[in-house]
Amino acid sequence: MAQCEQVLTPVDGVVARMRALDAALPARDGVAVFNRVYLTVTRAVDRRIDAGLFPDTRAVITLDVRFADRYLAAVDAAAEGRRPPACWRPLFHFRRHPGVRPVQFALAGINAHIGHDLALAVVDTCRTLGCEPVDLEDEFEAVGEIVLSLEERIRDELVPGPEVLSITDPLTHLLGAWSLDRARDAAWTAARALWALRRLPDVAAEFTERLDTAVGFASRMLLTPLPD
């Protein structure tokens, strides 16, 4: 996609919201665990935006903000006693469960955000910019490379070391059952499908609801309490 004129966006506001959540939530809270990981990635995207390292600055800013807005809307819904999307409900329900490990909270949040929110954010961005998903593929991949750093950060900070995590530990099997790469690929396919269905609103709504439910089911499995 051709380079567009750089515009002011609320990216800094998104970072500020996440920083406020980080300061306000207890460190062990499941939403706080995910928020810390996501905040680091959002800051990395913001630094690259400021350095002009993306192929289309306006497109990547729009995608970044639309993406983050869906997570923050879920946070607001839960705080106000409203029901967040199904994909986020397990994380908010189990956020204080003592039998769920921090890495599980992180993975459940990533699963909800990548598995459901990313596809809808691509469609939101296409509508905002008047483009097609294929026009955003470079930006999707560029942001995706940064998002992949989530896995590295999680493994560095949240996964027990080999002296603790043995091949027989249930967490070993849980970590092996989910892949960020596969989730990103599925999100891109879902975005293209939703865009193709945009003139069939009833079908698109049903597709979105089924996607939300399926991703929520996977998040619930990721949050299965594990023995110490």
Contacts in CASP RR format, 6 or more apart in sequence:
PFRMAT RR
TARGET T0000
AUTHOR 0000-0000-0000
METHOD contacts of the structure
MODEL  1
MAQCEQVLTPVDGVVARMRALDAALPARDGVAVFNRVYLTVTRAVDRRID
AGLFPDTRAVITLDVRFADRYLAAVDAAAEGRRPPACWRPLFHFRRHPGV
RPVQFALAGINAHIGHDLALAVVDTCRTLGCEPVDLEDEFEAVGEIVLSL
EERIRDELVPGPEVLSITDPLTHLLGAWSLDRARDAAWTAARALWALRRL
PDVAAEFTERLDTAVGFASRMLLTPLPD
1 55 0 8 1.000
1 56 0 8 1.000
1 59 0 8 1.000
1 131 0 8 1.000
1 135 0 8 1.000
1 136 0 8 1.000
1 138 0 8 1.000
1 139 0 8 1.000
2 56 0 8 1.000
3 55 0 8 1.000
3 56 0 8 1.000
3 57 0 8 1.000
4 56 0 8 1.000
4 57 0 8 1.000
4 58 0 8 1.000
4 59 0 8 1.000
5 58 0 8 1.000
6 57 0 8 1.000
6 58 0 8 1.000
7 58 0 8 1.000
7 61 0 8 1.000
9 61 0 8 1.000
9 62 0 8 1.000
9 65 0 8 1.000
10 65 0 8 1.000
11 42 0 8 1.000
11 45 0 8 1.000
11 46 0 8 1.000
11 49 0 8 1.000
11 61 0 8 1.000
11 64 0 8 1.000
11 65 0 8 1.000
12 46 0 8 1.000
14 42 0 8 1.000
14 64 0 8 1.000
14 65 0 8 1.000
14 68 0 8 1.000
14 69 0 8 1.000
14 72 0 8 1.000
15 39 0 8 1.000
15 42 0 8 1.000
15 43 0 8 1.000
15 46 0 8 1.000
17 72 0 8 1.000
18 35 0 8 1.000
18 38 0 8 1.000
18 39 0 8 1.000
18 42 0 8 1.000
18 68 0 8 1.000
18 72 0 8 1.000
19 39 0 8 1.000
21 31 0 8 1.000
21 32 0 8 1.000
21 35 0 8 1.000
21 75 0 8 1.000
22 32 0 8 1.000
22 35 0 8 1.000
22 36 0 8 1.000
22 39 0 8 1.000
25 31 0 8 1.000
25 32 0 8 1.000
25 35 0 8 1.000
26 32 0 8 1.000
28 96 0 8 1.000
28 102 0 8 1.000
29 95 0 8 1.000
29 96 0 8 1.000
30 91 0 8 1.000
30 94 0 8 1.000
30 95 0 8 1.000
30 96 0 8 1.000
30 100 0 8 1.000
30 102 0 8 1.000
30 105 0 8 1.000
31 75 0 8 1.000
31 78 0 8 1.000
31 91 0 8 1.000
31 92 0 8 1.000
31 95 0 8 1.000
31 105 0 8 1.000
33 102 0 8 1.000
33 105 0 8 1.000
33 106 0 8 1.000
33 158 0 8 1.000
34 91 0 8 1.000
34 105 0 8 1.000
34 106 0 8 1.000
34 108 0 8 1.000
34 109 0 8 1.000
34 110 0 8 1.000
37 106 0 8 1.000
37 110 0 8 1.000
37 150 0 8 1.000
37 153 0 8 1.000
37 154 0 8 1.000
38 68 0 8 1.000
38 71 0 8 1.000
38 113 0 8 1.000
38 150 0 8 1.000
40 153 0 8 1.000
41 146 0 8 1.000
41 147 0 8 1.000
41 149 0 8 1.000
41 150 0 8 1.000
41 153 0 8 1.000
42 64 0 8 1.000
42 68 0 8 1.000
44 146 0 8 1.000
44 149 0 8 1.000
45 60 0 8 1.000
45 64 0 8 1.000
45 143 0 8 1.000
45 146 0 8 1.000
46 64 0 8 1.000
48 54 0 8 1.000
48 146 0 8 1.000
49 57 0 8 1.000
49 60 0 8 1.000
49 61 0 8 1.000
49 64 0 8 1.000
54 60 0 8 1.000
54 139 0 8 1.000
54 142 0 8 1.000
55 138 0 8 1.000
55 139 0 8 1.000
55 142 0 8 1.000
56 138 0 8 1.000
56 139 0 8 1.000
58 129 0 8 1.000
59 125 0 8 1.000
59 129 0 8 1.000
59 131 0 8 1.000
59 135 0 8 1.000
59 136 0 8 1.000
59 139 0 8 1.000
60 139 0 8 1.000
60 142 0 8 1.000
60 143 0 8 1.000
62 125 0 8 1.000
62 128 0 8 1.000
62 129 0 8 1.000
63 121 0 8 1.000
63 122 0 8 1.000
63 125 0 8 1.000
63 136 0 8 1.000
63 139 0 8 1.000
63 140 0 8 1.000
63 143 0 8 1.000
64 143 0 8 1.000
66 121 0 8 1.000
66 124 0 8 1.000
66 125 0 8 1.000
66 128 0 8 1.000
67 113 0 8 1.000
67 117 0 8 1.000
67 118 0 8 1.000
67 121 0 8 1.000
67 143 0 8 1.000
69 121 0 8 1.000
70 113 0 8 1.000
70 116 0 8 1.000
70 117 0 8 1.000
70 120 0 8 1.000
70 121 0 8 1.000
71 113 0 8 1.000
71 117 0 8 1.000
73 84 0 8 1.000
74 84 0 8 1.000
74 85 0 8 1.000
74 88 0 8 1.000
74 92 0 8 1.000
74 112 0 8 1.000
75 84 0 8 1.000
77 83 0 8 1.000
77 84 0 8 1.000
78 84 0 8 1.000
78 88 0 8 1.000
78 92 0 8 1.000
83 89 0 8 1.000
84 92 0 8 1.000
85 112 0 8 1.000
85 116 0 8 1.000
85 212 0 8 1.000
86 212 0 8 1.000
86 213 0 8 1.000
86 215 0 8 1.000
86 216 0 8 1.000
87 111 0 8 1.000
87 112 0 8 1.000
87 115 0 8 1.000
87 116 0 8 1.000
87 117 0 8 1.000
87 212 0 8 1.000
87 215 0 8 1.000
87 216 0 8 1.000
87 219 0 8 1.000
88 109 0 8 1.000
88 112 0 8 1.000
88 216 0 8 1.000
88 219 0 8 1.000
89 216 0 8 1.000
90 108 0 8 1.000
90 216 0 8 1.000
90 219 0 8 1.000
90 220 0 8 1.000
90 222 0 8 1.000
90 223 0 8 1.000
91 105 0 8 1.000
91 108 0 8 1.000
91 109 0 8 1.000
91 112 0 8 1.000
91 219 0 8 1.000
91 223 0 8 1.000
94 100 0 8 1.000
94 105 0 8 1.000
94 108 0 8 1.000
94 223 0 8 1.000
94 225 0 8 1.000
95 105 0 8 1.000
97 223 0 8 1.000
97 225 0 8 1.000
99 225 0 8 1.000
99 226 0 8 1.000
99 228 0 8 1.000
100 223 0 8 1.000
100 224 0 8 1.000
100 225 0 8 1.000
100 226 0 8 1.000
101 158 0 8 1.000
101 171 0 8 1.000
101 226 0 8 1.000
102 158 0 8 1.000
103 154 0 8 1.000
103 158 0 8 1.000
103 159 0 8 1.000
103 171 0 8 1.000
103 175 0 8 1.000
104 171 0 8 1.000
104 174 0 8 1.000
104 222 0 8 1.000
104 223 0 8 1.000
104 224 0 8 1.000
104 226 0 8 1.000
105 223 0 8 1.000
106 150 0 8 1.000
106 154 0 8 1.000
106 158 0 8 1.000
107 154 0 8 1.000
107 174 0 8 1.000
107 175 0 8 1.000
107 178 0 8 1.000
107 222 0 8 1.000
108 219 0 8 1.000
108 222 0 8 1.000
108 223 0 8 1.000
109 219 0 8 1.000
110 150 0 8 1.000
110 180 0 8 1.000
110 183 0 8 1.000
111 178 0 8 1.000
111 183 0 8 1.000
111 215 0 8 1.000
111 216 0 8 1.000
111 218 0 8 1.000
111 219 0 8 1.000
111 222 0 8 1.000
112 215 0 8 1.000
112 216 0 8 1.000
112 219 0 8 1.000
114 147 0 8 1.000
114 180 0 8 1.000
114 183 0 8 1.000
114 184 0 8 1.000
114 187 0 8 1.000
115 183 0 8 1.000
115 186 0 8 1.000
115 187 0 8 1.000
115 190 0 8 1.000
115 211 0 8 1.000
115 215 0 8 1.000
116 211 0 8 1.000
116 212 0 8 1.000
116 215 0 8 1.000
116 216 0 8 1.000
118 184 0 8 1.000
118 187 0 8 1.000
118 191 0 8 1.000
119 187 0 8 1.000
119 188 0 8 1.000
119 190 0 8 1.000
119 191 0 8 1.000
119 194 0 8 1.000
119 211 0 8 1.000
120 191 0 8 1.000
120 194 0 8 1.000
120 208 0 8 1.000
122 133 0 8 1.000
122 136 0 8 1.000
122 140 0 8 1.000
122 187 0 8 1.000
122 188 0 8 1.000
122 191 0 8 1.000
122 195 0 8 1.000
123 133 0 8 1.000
123 191 0 8 1.000
123 194 0 8 1.000
123 195 0 8 1.000
123 198 0 8 1.000
125 131 0 8 1.000
125 136 0 8 1.000
126 132 0 8 1.000
126 133 0 8 1.000
126 135 0 8 1.000
126 136 0 8 1.000
126 195 0 8 1.000
129 135 0 8 1.000
132 195 0 8 1.000
133 188 0 8 1.000
133 191 0 8 1.000
133 192 0 8 1.000
133 195 0 8 1.000
137 188 0 8 1.000
140 188 0 8 1.000
144 184 0 8 1.000
147 180 0 8 1.000
147 184 0 8 1.000
148 180 0 8 1.000
148 181 0 8 1.000
148 184 0 8 1.000
150 180 0 8 1.000
151 180 0 8 1.000
159 165 0 8 1.000
159 171 0 8 1.000
159 175 0 8 1.000
160 171 0 8 1.000
165 171 0 8 1.000
165 172 0 8 1.000
166 172 0 8 1.000
170 226 0 8 1.000
170 227 0 8 1.000
171 226 0 8 1.000
174 222 0 8 1.000
174 224 0 8 1.000
174 226 0 8 1.000
177 221 0 8 1.000
178 218 0 8 1.000
178 222 0 8 1.000
190 207 0 8 1.000
190 211 0 8 1.000
193 207 0 8 1.000
194 204 0 8 1.000
194 207 0 8 1.000
194 208 0 8 1.000
197 203 0 8 1.000
197 204 0 8 1.000
197 207 0 8 1.000
198 204 0 8 1.000
END
